[in-house]
Amino acid sequence: MAHVVFDGTEYDGLEMYVRLDITMDRYLTFKGAPTEENQEYLVDLIKLFGDQMLDSWNLDGEDGEPIPATGDNLMGLPIYLCLEIIKQWLDEVAGTPAPLEPPSSDGLQLAEVSTSAQEG
């Protein structure tokens, strides 16, 4: 799960939590360019994203009430916001993972293990 914050954008303050554990096939499907021929398919993809990848957000309606994070509500947003949400998610999915923990100083390091195995 990733916490995405829209700082430095037209939507400053918007935050969302999204799933990142997707297959390459699904990533490439979302990354594909929409055309007139696949508009219905694109609508299905956006709803799928809203219903299965988007966990939550802090988006409120004009009445000040929270808007549930769903595919149908995602489709009801202004186009630029909807596309920005999906773009941010795609960037997170394809992004560089956090660095690994530093190696333990209690055990043998890989080079030491390799050398020991060659000597034995």
N, C-alpha and C positions, 0 to 999 in steps of 0.2 A: 504494500500500500504506500502510495506517495502523497505527500502533502504539497500541493501546488499553490503558490501565492502569486497573484497577478500584480506585483509591484512594478512600477515604471511603465504601466500600460494605461490605456484609456479606462481600464476596469480596476484601478488601484483599490486594494482592500478585499477584492474577491478572493476567496480561498476555496479549494476543493480537495477532496481525498479521492484518489483513483487507484484502481488495480493496475499493476504492472506485469503480473505473471500471465502473459499471453503467448500464444504460439507465433512463430514467424509467419505462418500462413495468415493468421488474423491480422497481424501488424501490416503486412503487405496489402491486405484487403482494404484496411482503413486508409492506407497511404495512397491508394490508387486515385487517379484523377477522375472526377465526376464528368459525365457527358449527358447530353439530352436523352440519349438512349437508355441510360441507367439511372434516371432520376428516382424511380420507385425503389430501386435497389439501394440508392444512397439514403433515402428516407428510412428504409429498414435498418441500414447500418447506423445511422444517427440514433435511432430509437434503441437499437441493441447496445450501443455505447452508453446511452443514458440509463438503461435498465440493468446492465451487467458490469460495466466498467466504472461508472460514476457512483461512488459510495455516498458522498454527501457534499454539500457546499453551503456557503453562508449567504445565499442570494435571497433577497426579499422582493416582493411585488410592490406595485405602486401604492398598495394599501398598507404597506409596512409589515405584512404577514410573510413568514418564510415560505419560499416556493420549494416543494418537495423535489429532490433530485431524481427525476424520471426521464425516460425517453420522450414522452409526450410533452413534458414541460421544457425540455431542451429544444424541441422543435418549435415551441412558441416564443423562443427568445429572438432578439434581433440577430440577423444573419451574421454580423461581424462578431458578436459575442459567442454565438454557437461555434463558429469556425475557430475562434481564438481558443475556446475551451478544448476543442479536439486537437488543435495544433499543439497546445501546451502539453497535453497528454502524450501525443506522439513524440514530442521532444523528450519527455521524461522516460518513455519506454525505450527509446533508442539511445538515451544518454549513457554516460560513463558511470559504472557502479562506484560506490564509495570505496576508498582504499581498504585493503585488508588490514587486519590487526597486525601490529609489529610481531615479529617472531618471538617465541618464548626463549628466555635466556636459561631456562632450566634443563633443556634437552639438547641433543645434537642438532646441528644445522645440516641442511641438505648437502652441502659440500663435504662436511665431516662424515656423514653417512656414506656418501659416494666413495670417498677415499678409504674408509674402513672396509667397505665391501670389496674394493679392488685389492686391498692388502691381504684380506683373509682368504 
